Amino acid sequence: MAPSDFFSSPTGRSPNWQHAYEAVLEEDDTNTLFKLVEIAEAAVLTRRASLQGSANHHAERQAIEQAVAHLLDIKRDRLKFR
């Protein structure tokens, strides 16, 4: 999957941040993980920004906040960011 595929679904209606996040969870190689975390963060934060001001998508908002927290954990624990 190309990095641009993580920003929109095939229908173009809603971003596909979940795929980018799942790719991070499945990656074992540290070098690849670094790039996937960058891509996932961008996709997740882009989607979070697009939901601002909307009263809908409560479950997705919660999932996004959990993903953001988990990505920070991965950066700290697996990638040794300080």
Secondary structure, DSSP 4 states (H G I P E B T S, - for coil): --GGGGSS-TTSSS--HHHHHHHHHH---HHHHHHHHHHHHHHHHHHHHHHTT-S--HHHHHHHHHHHHHHHHHHHHTS---
